[in-house]
Every structure is written in C-alpha cells, then in structure tokens.
Amino acid sequence: MTLHLPAADGTLRAYEPRTEPLAFMPGTPFTSRTVFSAAHVVADPFADVTPDSPAAVDWDATLAFRRHLWSHGLGVAEAMDTAQRGMGLDWAGAAELIRRSAAEARAVGGRIACGVGTDQLPAGNLAEIRAAYEEQLAVVEEAGAQAIVMASRALAAAARGPEDYLEIYGHLLRQAAEPVILHWLGPMFDPALEGYWGSSDLDTATGTFLEVIAAHPDKVDGVKISLLDAGREVALRRRLPQGVRCYTGDDFHYPELIAGDDQGFSHALLGIFDPLGPLAAQAVRVLDTGDVQGFRALLDPTVELSRHLFRPPTRFYKTGVVLLAWLAGHQDHFAMVGGLQSARSLTHLARAYELADTLGLFPDPKLAEERMRTLLSLYGVTR
C-alpha cells in the first residue's frame, strides 16, 4: 500500500514500498579485504531511565545483531562511536559490552576488535589520561579482543602540543600485547576532538600521526581514518609503513577507497556497514574474485543512503542506523540509549526508510512498511 512520507517543504508525497527483498546469503570471511562493521547497541525499552542515566542495554538483542554480522563474514568493531560511546554508553556499559561480545565472538568464531579510550575520565592530566587508556586496554586484552585505540576527548583538552600525543601513544603502544588499530576520528563525528594530534592544520596533524606509527610499526596493525576526505586518506595510506593497513572510516567515499587504485587500497571499518552488512558482504565477495566493476555496481548505489544518514550534525548518524535495524526486524522497538531516537527529524527518518527500501535492505519489506506506518502515525501522519 502507498505510504505518504513527509518532505522537507512540509508536504506529503506518495511512496510505493517494494514488495520483494534482495537475497543476501550468509558466508565466510573475505580474502581480499579485512572488513569490520561498527555495531550499534539495542536499548532496553522497558528500563525506567532518563537521558542522564547509565545505559540500559538489551543484551540478547545486542548480541543477536552481532551474530547477524558475523554470519555474513564481517568482523565486528565493538564499543565504538556507533555503539553510542560517549553519547549514551558510558565506560561501565562499554566494558560490559566488550566482555559479552568478545565471549560471543569466541563462541561463534567471529572476528572482533574493541574500542579503547579514556571516557571513564571526563578530564584529567596526562598521567591520569595514560592510566585511563591502560585500564581500558587491559579490559580489551583480557577479553581476548583486538584493541582499537580511539581518540580521547580528555587528551584533546589536556595536550599542549604534538609531543604529548607522541608520549601518550608511544607509552600505550609499547604496552600493547598485540598490534592495535589506531583510530583518528575527526571533529565532524565529535566536536570535542578538534585539533587532535596537536594541531587543527590537518597536514601538521597527519605528520604527528605518522610519526607515532613510524616509531612503533610492529605494534600497529592498521589505522582507521574518519575524516570524510577521500583524497587525504589516499595520500596518508601511501605514506604508511609496509605492513600497516589503512581501514577506511569514510562513510561518504567507501566504495572507491575499498576498491583502491594501482598504488593500493583501503580495508574497512565502517558504521554504515551496520545497516548495509549483508549487501556490503556480498559486494566484497565479488571483489574477492577480482571483479572491481561488479563490486562498485553493488556498493555505489548505497552511498546516497550513507551520505543521508551521516549528514551534519554527523554524530547523530546513529539514530538512522537504529531506525533501519528496527525496520529490518533486528529489534522490536525504535528506542535508543540516552533517548537519542529523538535526534533526527521525521523527514530525515522517512528519507532513510525510502532509500533503504529502494536498495532492498529489508528482509521483510512488509514488516518494514508496517513499522514505518506506525512511526508516521505517531507523528500525526494518518494518510
């Protein structure tokens, strides 16, 4: 049946939902690229909480979603910003998430890497920041997961210049038991990270970032770049030491960056691969055969949806991700920790539904249509 979706000009427009989903079959991990999906958390909708309360998580649904990603051959990047780290999920909740997800990964043979930050420390001096990083690294390593060293709000506030980043990261890398992934998250994802690596000039910051890696190449598995600047990512990956991977975190240009060029390519660690998981997995399997054109044919049409979900303020992309998980039947409700389901407009959510439905992302299009109709009615759209 026709849905009437709100447009930006305040009118309603007719949309005919698709009736058949695309078929995306589970499969084994990939051979040509290492691919992680950053995964969202499912809130407990019955918990009596406020936006300031510790996160109440539905653990069964949260872990079931990770099994869904693993079943398609994707790795899971756990306790990252997609999981609302620092936007509803505090360190206590993140630590519990890491332990549970790592145990689940062992049980099913899934690949997992987990975020290490300093969010148990709102602010502090360099010694306190170093200790906070050490505490979180220990939790991840004890859980048996690979560490992703995330950017620190506290370090961005306390650092006096590049030398403080070199000292903190050098100390942490020397302690790491296994090679880690370094994550450079830009201020479009988190405004508190402006000037990371000691400078707001990205060329200067890149120099410091590369200096950290060059000093400890045996302790860096790869780097995740989330600056939404494809040219800068390509230039940086060409300067990485031999054996250090580049994991794209660019949710605007991922098909071209993963496909690569005659001088190299990016692996992937992406929030958009949460809703795109099965389709993205199928595309990478096509790439495994050497068919770059077929890979692009599958993945290029998804960019419009990704750019929509990650439009400014980019940090609220999680709302669209969770909407699509609900519409796809991965959870029974559209509620988020911290009440973040209210962070995007109905117009934004309706467009996200339309783009995802057009791509065939919903395993049960009828269920997605019914749930979208329910959401519309809650906002007063009764046609």
VEXBAZA-458566 format. One record per residue (C-alpha): residue in three letters; x, y, z. Coordinates in nm, 4 decimals. Example, Ala and Ser with C-alpha at 12.3 -4.5 7.8 and 13.67 -1.06 7.14 Angstrom:
! residues 2
  rest      east     north        up
   ALA    1.2300   -0.4500    0.7800
   SER    1.3670   -0.1060    0.7140
***
This chain:
! residues 383
  rest      east     north        up
   MET    0.0000    0.0000    0.0000
   THR    0.1068    0.3576   -0.0593
   LEU    0.2900    0.5379    0.2196
   HIS    0.2737    0.9142    0.2470
   LEU    0.6151    1.0381    0.3532
   PRO    0.6868    1.3920    0.4764
   ALA    0.9025    1.6089    0.2506
   ALA    1.1336    1.8923    0.3529
   ASP    0.8785    2.1519    0.2358
   GLY    0.6167    2.0229    0.4807
   THR    0.4079    1.8364    0.2242
   LEU    0.3405    1.4641    0.1999
   ARG    0.4476    1.2640   -0.1034
   ALA    0.3338    0.9203   -0.2099
   TYR    0.5802    0.6320   -0.1995
   GLU    0.5165    0.2759   -0.3118
   PRO    0.7244    0.0350   -0.0989
   ARG    0.8910   -0.2574   -0.2709
   THR    0.7351   -0.5973   -0.2172
   GLU    1.0368   -0.8275   -0.2552
   PRO    1.3687   -0.8111   -0.0700
   LEU    1.7047   -0.8786   -0.2268
   ALA    1.8659   -1.2084   -0.1271
   PHE    2.1893   -1.1764    0.0728
   MET    2.3231   -1.5133    0.1809
   PRO    2.5499   -1.5688    0.4852
   GLY    2.9078   -1.6604    0.4083
   THR    3.2654   -1.6921    0.5268
   PRO    3.5146   -1.4079    0.5834
   PHE    3.6732   -1.2372    0.2857
   THR    4.0076   -1.2950    0.1184
   SER    4.0959   -0.9619   -0.0419
   ARG    3.9992   -0.7150    0.2324
   THR    3.9655   -0.7068    0.6101
   VAL    3.6227   -0.5618    0.6847
   PHE    3.4741   -0.4597    1.0176
   SER    3.1264   -0.3259    1.0819
   ALA    3.0990   -0.0936    1.3786
   ALA    2.7828   -0.2143    1.5527
   HIS    2.5063   -0.0341    1.7408
   VAL    2.3642   -0.1321    2.0789
   VAL    1.9995   -0.2177    2.1380
   ALA    1.8427   -0.0317    2.4294
   ASP    1.6151   -0.1943    2.6850
   PRO    1.2858   -0.0129    2.6091
   PHE    1.1298   -0.1085    2.9437
   ALA    1.4048    0.0307    3.1647
   ASP    1.2976    0.3243    3.3798
   VAL    1.5798    0.5596    3.2839
   THR    1.6433    0.9190    3.1831
   PRO    1.8864    1.0544    2.9210
   ASP    2.1407    1.1063    3.2016
   SER    2.1129    0.7520    3.3393
   PRO    2.3634    0.4764    3.2694
   ALA    2.2678    0.2902    2.9541
   ALA    2.0150    0.0096    2.9906
   VAL    2.1037   -0.2442    2.7199
   ASP    1.9000   -0.5326    2.5817
   TRP    2.1877   -0.7801    2.5810
   ASP    2.0084   -1.0584    2.3963
   ALA    1.9122   -0.8365    2.1025
   THR    2.2515   -0.6626    2.1025
   LEU    2.4425   -0.9906    2.0793
   ALA    2.1984   -1.1322    1.8258
   PHE    2.2789   -0.8417    1.5964
   ARG    2.6495   -0.9182    1.6236
   ARG    2.5810   -1.2813    1.5308
   HIS    2.3969   -1.1491    1.2270
   LEU    2.7064   -0.9543    1.1183
   TRP    2.9429   -1.2456    1.1846
   SER    2.7178   -1.4801    0.9861
   HIS    2.7878   -1.2720    0.6760
   GLY    3.1645   -1.2844    0.7286
   LEU    3.2045   -0.9346    0.8702
   GLY    3.4200   -0.8538    1.1673
   VAL    3.2611   -0.6542    1.4498
   ALA    3.4161   -0.3311    1.5722
   GLU    3.2771   -0.3152    1.9228
   ALA    3.2202   -0.0315    2.1686
   MET    3.2941    0.2363    1.9084
   ASP    3.1048    0.5588    1.8412
   THR    2.8383    0.3592    1.6511
   ALA    2.7581    0.1941    1.9849
   GLN    2.6968    0.5467    2.1217
   ARG    3.0257    0.5511    2.3068
   GLY    3.0274    0.8845    2.4825
   MET    2.6723    0.9543    2.3627
   GLY    2.4679    0.7410    2.5999
   LEU    2.7013    0.4468    2.6621
   ASP    2.9473    0.5124    2.9448
   TRP    3.2662    0.3183    3.0193
   ALA    3.0972    0.0770    3.2611
   GLY    2.8446   -0.0144    2.9929
   ALA    3.1159   -0.0318    2.7259
   ALA    3.3280   -0.2652    2.9395
   GLU    3.0326   -0.4984    2.9872
   LEU    2.9620   -0.4831    2.6134
   ILE    3.3250   -0.5694    2.5339
   ARG    3.3268   -0.8688    2.7665
   ARG    2.9955   -1.0072    2.6423
   SER    3.0692   -0.9523    2.2744
   ALA    3.4185   -1.0975    2.2952
   ALA    3.2802   -1.4095    2.4630
   GLU    3.0156   -1.4366    2.1906
   ALA    3.2835   -1.3945    1.9219
   ARG    3.4798   -1.6859    2.0682
   ALA    3.1654   -1.8982    2.0763
   VAL    3.0842   -1.8460    1.7082
   GLY    3.4335   -1.7935    1.5662
   GLY    3.3751   -1.4269    1.4822
   ARG    3.6397   -1.1598    1.4476
   ILE    3.6187   -0.8730    1.6963
   ALA    3.8115   -0.5581    1.7765
   CYS    3.7115   -0.3258    2.0600
   GLY    3.7475    0.0413    2.1373
   VAL    3.9996    0.1600    2.3949
   GLY    3.9521    0.5168    2.5129
   THR    3.9527    0.7354    2.8227
   ASP    3.5806    0.8024    2.8674
   GLN    3.5839    0.6942    3.2333
   LEU    3.7791    1.0183    3.2771
   PRO    3.5856    1.3350    3.1782
   ALA    3.9026    1.5407    3.2150
   GLY    4.2469    1.4943    3.3613
   ASN    4.6181    1.5477    3.3379
   LEU    4.8458    1.3410    3.1164
   ALA    4.9255    1.0856    3.3866
   GLU    4.5542    1.0287    3.4516
   ILE    4.4836    1.0016    3.0793
   ARG    4.7611    0.7458    3.0377
   ALA    4.6206    0.5420    3.3277
   ALA    4.2689    0.5549    3.1827
   TYR    4.3933    0.4243    2.8478
   GLU    4.5869    0.1480    3.0287
   GLU    4.2779    0.0408    3.2215
   GLN    4.0699    0.0068    2.9066
   LEU    4.3466   -0.1667    2.7113
   ALA    4.3682   -0.4250    2.9883
   VAL    3.9942   -0.4932    2.9707
   VAL    4.0039   -0.5459    2.5934
   GLU    4.3118   -0.7679    2.6026
   GLU    4.1768   -0.9743    2.8934
   ALA    3.8585   -1.0277    2.6898
   GLY    4.0702   -1.1703    2.4071
   ALA    3.9841   -0.8973    2.1550
   GLN    4.1995   -0.6805    1.9335
   ALA    4.2335   -0.3223    2.0582
   ILE    4.1248   -0.0154    1.8645
   VAL    4.2891    0.2862    2.0283
   MET    4.0328    0.5631    1.9956
   ALA    4.0819    0.9372    2.0097
   SER    4.0444    1.0827    2.3594
   ARG    3.8410    1.3908    2.4433
   ALA    4.0424    1.4279    2.7617
   LEU    4.3708    1.4188    2.5699
   ALA    4.2426    1.6717    2.3164
   ALA    4.1673    1.9066    2.6053
   ALA    4.4863    1.8460    2.8048
   ALA    4.7559    1.8114    2.5377
   ARG    4.9869    2.1104    2.4995
   GLY    5.1131    2.0052    2.1585
   PRO    5.2213    1.7111    1.9388
   GLU    5.4795    1.5957    2.1927
   ASP    5.2058    1.4965    2.4388
   TYR    5.0378    1.2761    2.1784
   LEU    5.3723    1.1155    2.0937
   GLU    5.4351    1.0414    2.4613
   ILE    5.0881    0.9025    2.5423
   TYR    5.0516    0.6903    2.2288
   GLY    5.4123    0.5707    2.2430
   HIS    5.3651    0.4557    2.6018
   LEU    5.0416    0.2735    2.5151
   LEU    5.1829    0.1032    2.2066
   ARG    5.4831   -0.0222    2.3999
   GLN    5.2428   -0.1825    2.6476
   ALA    5.0089   -0.3420    2.3913
   ALA    5.0412   -0.7193    2.3790
   GLU    4.9339   -0.7382    2.0137
   PRO    4.9240   -0.4900    1.7231
   VAL    4.6396   -0.2407    1.7586
   ILE    4.4315   -0.0286    1.5243
   LEU    4.4771    0.3462    1.5729
   HIS    4.1596    0.5455    1.5183
   TRP    4.1646    0.9074    1.4035
   LEU    3.8101    1.0362    1.4460
   GLY    3.7509    1.3810    1.3009
   PRO    3.5599    1.6654    1.4688
   MET    3.2628    1.6156    1.2342
   PHE    3.1947    1.2990    1.4362
   ASP    3.2901    1.4522    1.7713
   PRO    3.3461    1.8292    1.8011
   ALA    3.5494    1.7754    2.1197
   LEU    3.8265    1.6217    1.9062
   GLU    3.9075    1.9425    1.7196
   GLY    4.2842    1.9880    1.6907
   TYR    4.3691    1.6246    1.7569
   TRP    4.7358    1.5262    1.7228
   GLY    4.8235    1.8763    1.8425
   SER    4.7078    2.0901    1.5520
   SER    4.3947    2.1981    1.3662
   ASP    4.6043    2.2028    1.0489
   LEU    4.5426    1.8572    0.9031
   ASP    4.8791    1.8393    0.7282
   THR    5.0574    1.9056    1.0565
   ALA    4.8309    1.6620    1.2424
   THR    4.8940    1.3947    0.9783
   GLY    5.2671    1.4365    1.0290
   THR    5.2347    1.3689    1.4014
   PHE    5.0033    1.0724    1.3408
   LEU    5.2552    0.9189    1.1011
   GLU    5.5373    0.9844    1.3481
   VAL    5.3521    0.7791    1.6108
   ILE    5.3155    0.4908    1.3648
   ALA    5.6734    0.5090    1.2346
   ALA    5.8099    0.4805    1.5880
   HIS    5.6155    0.1581    1.6565
   PRO    5.5244   -0.0088    1.3220
   ASP    5.5335   -0.3574    1.4791
   LYS    5.2592   -0.2552    1.7229
   VAL    5.0233   -0.1010    1.4660
   ASP    4.8070   -0.3436    1.2685
   GLY    4.6419   -0.0537    1.0913
   VAL    4.4881    0.2895    1.1119
   LYS    4.1236    0.3895    1.0832
   ILE    4.0735    0.7266    0.9214
   SER    3.7381    0.9019    0.9769
   LEU    3.7842    1.2459    0.8215
   LEU    3.5352    1.2166    0.5288
   ASP    3.8139    1.3282    0.2939
   ALA    3.8984    1.0615    0.0354
   GLY    4.1984    1.2441   -0.1072
   ARG    4.3576    1.2864    0.2340
   GLU    4.3003    0.9199    0.3173
   VAL    4.4634    0.8053   -0.0077
   ALA    4.7612    1.0324    0.0495
   LEU    4.8014    0.9058    0.4055
   ARG    4.7724    0.5368    0.3197
   ARG    5.0514    0.5768    0.0623
   ARG    5.2781    0.7003    0.3421
   LEU    5.2112    0.4144    0.5844
   PRO    5.4965    0.1783    0.6687
   GLN    5.4979   -0.1584    0.4931
   GLY    5.2516   -0.3952    0.6588
   VAL    5.0369   -0.1272    0.8277
   ARG    4.6835   -0.1361    0.6908
   CYS    4.4561    0.1568    0.6227
   TYR    4.0978    0.0922    0.7363
   THR    3.8645    0.3423    0.5794
   GLY    3.6182    0.5062    0.8125
   ASP    3.4934    0.7365    0.5351
   ASP    3.1187    0.6829    0.5142
   PHE    3.0986    0.9147    0.2106
   HIS    3.3602    0.7576   -0.0217
   TYR    3.3978    0.3949    0.0911
   PRO    3.3391    0.2167   -0.2431
   GLU    3.6242    0.3926   -0.4220
   LEU    3.8559    0.3690   -0.1209
   ILE    3.7983   -0.0043   -0.0718
   ALA    3.8291   -0.0709   -0.4449
   GLY    4.1578    0.1197   -0.4451
   ASP    4.3917    0.2068   -0.7306
   ASP    4.7176    0.0843   -0.8813
   GLN    4.9038    0.2016   -0.5699
   GLY    4.6910    0.0357   -0.3048
   PHE    4.3534    0.0162   -0.1347
   SER    4.1817    0.0584    0.1996
   HIS    4.0372   -0.2118    0.4180
   ALA    3.7211   -0.1084    0.6034
   LEU    3.5917   -0.0274    0.9500
   LEU    3.2623    0.1474    0.8912
   GLY    2.9490    0.2464    1.0774
   ILE    2.7469    0.2316    0.7562
   PHE    2.8212   -0.1410    0.7344
   ASP    2.5854   -0.1865    1.0314
   PRO    2.2715   -0.1385    0.8163
   LEU    2.4497   -0.2439    0.4946
   GLY    2.6085   -0.5587    0.6402
   PRO    2.4697   -0.8327    0.4125
   LEU    2.4848   -0.6201    0.0967
   ALA    2.8353   -0.4986    0.1782
   ALA    2.9486   -0.8553    0.2428
   GLN    2.8163   -0.9674   -0.0940
   ALA    2.9953   -0.6787   -0.2636
   VAL    3.3290   -0.7652   -0.1004
   ARG    3.2923   -1.1298   -0.2060
   VAL    3.2549   -1.0071   -0.5618
   LEU    3.5706   -0.8018   -0.5120
   ASP    3.7446   -1.1165   -0.3846
   THR    3.7060   -1.2582   -0.7372
   GLY    3.8829   -0.9550   -0.8845
   ASP    3.5614   -0.8043   -1.0232
   VAL    3.6033   -0.4394   -0.9252
   GLN    3.3247   -0.3281   -1.1584
   GLY    3.0805   -0.5739   -1.0024
   PHE    3.1831   -0.4610   -0.6551
   ARG    3.1201   -0.0977   -0.7442
   ALA    2.7885   -0.1842   -0.9101
   LEU    2.6660   -0.3294   -0.5805
   LEU    2.8113   -0.0750   -0.3403
   ASP    2.7974    0.2573   -0.5273
   PRO    2.4143    0.2815   -0.5064
   THR    2.4366    0.2671   -0.1262
   VAL    2.6338    0.5905   -0.0976
   GLU    2.3246    0.8120   -0.1172
   LEU    2.1802    0.6396    0.1896
   SER    2.5103    0.6650    0.3745
   ARG    2.5529    1.0327    0.2983
   HIS    2.1975    1.0913    0.4170
   LEU    2.2495    0.9089    0.7480
   PHE    2.5818    1.0849    0.8086
   ARG    2.4730    1.4333    0.7100
   PRO    2.5592    1.7089    0.9611
   PRO    2.5402    1.7003    1.2548
   THR    2.7232    1.3776    1.1624
   ARG    2.7439    1.2468    1.5194
   PHE    2.3696    1.1785    1.5116
   TYR    2.4006    0.9186    1.2351
   LYS    2.3350    0.6509    1.4994
   THR    1.9654    0.7444    1.5025
   GLY    1.9224    0.6429    1.1399
   VAL    2.1252    0.3267    1.1936
   VAL    1.8977    0.2137    1.4770
   LEU    1.5840    0.3088    1.2810
   LEU    1.6931    0.0786    0.9981
   ALA    1.7722   -0.2030    1.2418
   TRP    1.4181   -0.1770    1.3785
   LEU    1.2619   -0.1636    1.0333
   ALA    1.4708   -0.4648    0.9269
   GLY    1.3433   -0.6693    1.2219
   HIS    1.6685   -0.6898    1.4170
   GLN    1.4981   -0.5369    1.7217
   ASP    1.1407   -0.4929    1.8382
   HIS    1.1407   -0.1189    1.9021
   PHE    1.2850    0.2154    1.7994
   ALA    1.4346    0.3254    2.1301
   MET    1.7959    0.4220    2.1946
   VAL    2.0150    0.4656    2.4989
   GLY    2.0140    0.8266    2.6069
   GLY    1.6847    0.8851    2.4226
   LEU    1.8780    0.9507    2.1027
   GLN    1.5891    0.8314    1.8836
   SER    1.4729    1.1937    1.9032
   ALA    1.7943    1.3299    1.7464
   ARG    1.6688    1.3250    1.3851
   SER    1.3513    1.4658    1.2309
   LEU    1.0677    1.2590    1.0911
   THR    1.1556    1.3906    0.7457
   HIS    1.5112    1.2609    0.7847
   LEU    1.3910    0.9211    0.9077
   ALA    1.1357    0.8880    0.6298
   ARG    1.4005    0.9522    0.3666
   ALA    1.6278    0.6943    0.5308
   TYR    1.3458    0.4384    0.5085
   GLU    1.2801    0.5205    0.1430
   LEU    1.6458    0.4908    0.0423
   ALA    1.6939    0.1643    0.2332
   ASP    1.3740    0.0156    0.0922
   THR    1.4795    0.1094   -0.2609
   LEU    1.8083   -0.0751   -0.2046
   GLY    1.6221   -0.3865   -0.0886
   LEU    1.7844   -0.3847    0.2550
   PHE    1.4795   -0.5055    0.4465
   PRO    1.4477   -0.8861    0.4733
   ASP    1.0705   -0.8416    0.5163
   PRO    0.9567   -0.5318    0.3238
   LYS    0.6032   -0.5697    0.4560
   LEU    0.7219   -0.5571    0.8162
   ALA    0.9326   -0.2504    0.7392
   GLU    0.6331   -0.0819    0.5765
   GLU    0.4076   -0.1569    0.8736
   ARG    0.6622   -0.0259    1.1208
   MET    0.7227    0.2875    0.9172
   ARG    0.3496    0.3435    0.9005
   THR    0.3326    0.3148    1.2803
   LEU    0.6092    0.5712    1.3206
   LEU    0.4377    0.8097    1.0795
   SER    0.1106    0.7800    1.2697
   LEU    0.2849    0.8676    1.5980
   TYR    0.3891    1.1949    1.4356
   GLY    0.0342    1.2622    1.3123
   VAL    0.0595    1.1295    0.9555
   THR   -0.2647    0.9359    0.9178
   ARG   -0.2924    0.9036    0.5395
***
